[in-house]
Amino acid sequence: MKKTNKLSIVLILNLIIFLFMLSCNNRLDDKRLINENMEMKNEIQKLKNKLNSLSYRPIIVPQSNKIKLGDEYIADVIIAVVDTSAPPTIILGNYDTIKHDFTATSDTLKYDLTHECSVYRIKPTERGSHIWSSMMIHHLNGNTTKYILTGAYEVQ
């Protein structure tokens, strides 16, 4: 996120605090107002820290890398947001598409902070079609969500 956007958010939050303090001035005593002001400042600091740990990355996912002349090239363009203070865990395994059951192997992909992603790498020893599966475990705001991911590649 650009620093100007973060600065704008901080300025808006400070303005909200100021307006809140003005509206409360007539009905709260000074000590209570000071305590609430400190609590709000702490909340703002938590939000600032959270904003600083978010990483945004555009991703282009083509439906196909090969098309014929006259065919349409189609790609999804999405933005990924990762909380770098708690990146997702990617566990490799086998996914049974019939039973919708995931069995983990001992492999876990490491999150690379420099490249802001987890990278799956393998050097195949056989030609043909290959499928790989994984489970992503994502923690956000105290909630844990699990996603099944599958990928496929062809070795010629």
DAZI-V500517 format. One record per residue. RES is the residue in one letter. PHI is phi in degrees with one decimal (* if undefined). BURIAL is 1 if it has 24 or more other C-alpha atoms within 12 Angstrom, else 0. D_LAST is the distance of its C-alpha to the last C-alpha in whole Angstrom. Layout:
res=<RES;RES>
phi=<PHI;PHI>
burial=<BURIAL;BURIAL>
d_last=<D_LAST;D_LAST>
This chain:
res=<M;K;K;T;N;K;L;S;I;V;L;I;L;N;L;I;I;F;L;F;M;L;S;C;N;N;R;L;D;D;K;R;L;I;N;E;N;M;E;M;K;N;E;I;Q;K;L;K;N;K;L;N;S;L;S;Y;R;P;I;I;V;P;Q;S;N;K;I;K;L;G;D;E;Y;I;A;D;V;I;I;A;V;V;D;T;S;A;P;P;T;I;I;L;G;N;Y;D;T;I;K;H;D;F;T;A;T;S;D;T;L;K;Y;D;L;T;H;E;C;S;V;Y;R;I;K;P;T;E;R;G;S;H;I;W;S;S;M;M;I;H;H;L;N;G;N;T;T;K;Y;I;L;T;G;A;Y;E;V;Q>
phi=<*;-65.9;-63.2;-65.8;-66.4;-63.5;-63.3;-61.9;-63.1;-63.2;-63.2;-63.8;-63.5;-65.3;-64.0;-61.7;-61.0;-60.6;-64.5;-63.4;-62.8;-63.2;-70.6;-87.6;-57.0;-79.2;-115.3;-121.1;-78.0;-59.2;-64.4;-65.2;-62.5;-62.6;-62.9;-66.3;-61.9;-63.9;-61.7;-66.4;-62.3;-63.6;-63.7;-63.4;-63.5;-62.4;-63.8;-60.2;-61.6;-65.0;-60.9;-68.9;-93.8;-88.4;-120.5;-110.0;-147.7;-75.2;-131.7;-111.2;-119.6;-73.6;-71.9;-156.5;-90.8;-124.8;-136.4;-97.4;-56.1;97.0;-80.0;-95.4;-88.5;-127.9;-143.0;-87.7;-114.5;-130.4;-116.9;-100.2;-119.6;-126.0;-84.2;-66.6;-80.1;-147.7;-65.6;-67.7;-101.3;-113.7;-109.8;-79.6;-178.2;-120.5;-113.9;-88.3;-71.0;-81.1;-86.8;52.3;-123.7;-109.2;-115.3;-76.5;-97.4;-83.5;-89.9;-130.1;-76.3;-84.3;-84.2;-96.2;-64.0;-65.6;-94.8;56.1;-164.6;-103.2;-117.2;-93.5;-133.3;-154.4;-110.3;-64.4;-111.9;-135.7;-79.0;115.3;-84.4;-131.6;-124.5;-128.8;-132.8;-155.1;-120.5;-97.7;-111.3;-119.4;-110.1;-148.6;52.6;82.2;-106.0;-113.3;-123.9;-114.4;-125.9;-94.5;-119.9;-132.8;-137.9;-140.4;-150.7;-115.0;-104.8;-102.4>
burial=<0;0;0;0;0;0;0;0;0;1;0;0;0;0;0;0;1;0;0;0;1;0;0;0;0;0;0;0;0;0;0;0;0;0;0;0;1;0;0;0;0;0;0;1;0;0;0;1;0;0;1;0;0;1;1;0;0;0;0;0;0;0;0;0;0;0;0;0;0;0;0;0;0;0;0;0;0;0;0;0;0;1;1;1;0;0;1;1;1;1;1;1;1;1;1;0;0;0;0;0;0;1;0;0;0;0;0;0;1;0;0;0;0;0;0;1;1;0;0;0;0;0;0;0;0;0;0;0;0;0;0;1;1;1;1;1;0;1;0;0;0;0;0;0;0;0;0;1;1;0;0;0;0;0;0;0>
d_last=<41;44;47;49;48;48;52;52;52;54;57;57;57;60;62;61;63;66;66;66;69;71;71;72;74;77;76;75;77;76;74;72;71;70;68;66;65;64;62;60;60;58;56;55;54;52;50;50;48;46;45;44;42;40;37;35;32;30;27;25;22;21;20;17;16;15;19;20;24;26;24;26;24;25;25;27;29;30;32;32;35;35;38;37;40;38;34;32;31;27;27;24;24;23;24;25;25;28;31;30;30;28;28;28;26;28;26;27;26;28;29;29;33;32;29;30;27;25;22;19;17;15;13;10;11;9;5;6;9;11;14;17;21;24;27;29;33;35;38;40;44;45;42;39;36;33;30;27;24;20;17;13;10;6;4;0>
